[in-house]
């Protein structure tokens, strides 16, 4: 495959950022959900 | 006695379904984009960057449009529901990250096709300006004040900032640009693209859109909990202050 380094950098950086964003969002959500009462969480 | 419960769950069946759709679509994009789709006649393997670059740009546009619509809903609704403001904020946060990813992937693609990571081209310049505008929007959201003040000032900025999107999109037509014109949304309905390439691109758009939806749903719940904690802490501080003053009397 030509330009493999560039293509790998695009796919790698994009998916690493998305996974990092998902992990951070889930971690933040879990940490806050254990401190905030269920009455303030309409989705529970 | 009123017993408070603390359920640590943030996900719901809807977010799980959207998340599963995103993962399945992303797997297709990686496999299809890297191994199944053919090389482009002109660009060769460099065209594989398109399956990531175009969907991230689409999501960034979509995110900023959602921010504007939610902001308008906050301004126009009688109750000024803070849910609209939180969706606007969450969508802008995700949009800024996807816009930065678009610039990064575009820069790497540009190095292959144009020979330079960056050019002061109309599309690139207006896109960078859009990114800076929304970083500014997020900075304004971070300023002090009440929740209503935050919602009002950021809603006004969101409604002004979204006007930049047509400028970015049509910049390749308005000015002479290195960036190619739209391939799928060209207007004449004649899409000059191999079937497997077009399918992978469309699956990518769906997958990244599901990822965006999942992130915004979760992020606005995080913002709701942050706001709730802030209000609880404020109430506690006011109660303590009231008790203190009654003791002094």
Interface residues (C-beta under 8 A of the other chain):
Chain A: X1 X2 X3 X4 X6 X7 X9 X10 X11 X13 X14 X15 X17 X18 X21 X22 X25 X26 X28 X29 X30 X32 X33 X34 X35 X36 X37 X38 X39 X40 X41 X43 X44
Chain B: X4 X5 X6 X7 X8 X9 X10 X12 X26 X30 X33 X34 X44 X45 X46 X48 X49 X52 X53 X56 X94 X97 X101 X104 X105 X108 X109 X111 X112 X211 X214 X215 X218 X219 X221 X222 X224 X225 X226 X228 X229 X232
